[in-house]
Amino acid sequence: SPGRKVLIVYAHQEPKSLNGSLKRVAVEELSKQGCSVTVSDLYAMQFEPRATRNDIVGCLHNSEEFNYGVETWEAYKRGGLSSDLIEEQKKVQEADLLIFQFPLYWFSMPAIMKGWMDRVLVQGFAYEFPNCYDSGLLKNKLALFSFTTGGSREMYAKGGISGDIRYLLWPMQHGIMHFCGVKVLAPHICFAPEYVSEEKRKEMLTAWAQRLKTLWKEEPINCSPEWYFK
C-alpha cells in the first residue's frame, strides 16, 4: 500500500472523543504503511453544510430561476465553483480510499458531513447521467464508513428495535458512494462506546488499528439491494 492516498472526512467536535481517537489511529496506522493521508476535519474547518448560491462564483447559468443541481454542474464545467468545494474535490480526486469518520446522528451522518456530500459530489464531478452506480465518475476508488452509535449492537440487529444496521447504511453506501461509482468496504462500527468501560473503548481502537493493517487486502462488499435487505 505505499504510495496510496487516503482522505479521511472527519466530523466530530472533540479531538479527545472516541471518534477523534479512531481518526488519529487511522492517520498513524496508514501513514506507517507509507500511505499519504489527508484529513478534512469538518468542524475545525467550519465547513459550510448549506447548498446555496454562494457555491457558484460569477454569473448564473439561469438567473431567472435558481436550480442548485444545474448551476453547480455548469459551474463545475467552467471551473466556477467556490474555492472550498474545489479544494475538497481535489482531495477526493487524488484519493484511492475515502474514510468517513463520525458519530451516528438520527440514523444518519451529522449535518456537517451530509452537507459535505451535498456540496462536494456535484454532477460532472462525481456522476453524470447516465454514468452512475457502476459507471459513476469516481470508480476505482474505495470508501469506508467508520462510525460510533448510541445504541447497542442488539438494538441494531435484524430483530432489534432499531432494525438491521444495514438499513441505515443503504442511503450512505449505496445511495451516495455506489451511486458515484465508488466501491465500498465493510463498515467499521463501534457500538455504544459511551456505555462501555475504558478498557472496552481501548479494545475498539486496537481492533480498528488491526483492521487497517490488512485493509488493502479486503474485497468490497456486494453493493446490491439484496445485501442491505436480505
Salt bridges, closest charged atoms under 4 A:
GLU28 OE2 - ARG24 NE 3.93
GLU29 OE1 - LYS32 NZ 3.76
GLU29 OE1 - LYS213 NZ 2.98
GLU48 OE2 - ARG50 NE 2.89
ASP55 OD1 - ARG119 NH2 2.81
GLU74 OE1 - HIS61 ND1 3.97
GLU74 OE2 - LYS77 NZ 3.57
ASP84 OD2 - ARG119 NH2 2.89
GLU87 OE1 - LYS90 NZ 3.92
GLU88 OE2 - LYS91 NZ 2.75
ASP118 OD1 - LYS114 NZ 2.74
ASP134 OD1 - HIS178 NE2 2.83
GLU198 OE1 - ARG201 NH2 2.89
GLU203 OE1 - LYS200 NZ 3.75
GLU218 OE1 - ARG211 NH2 2.82
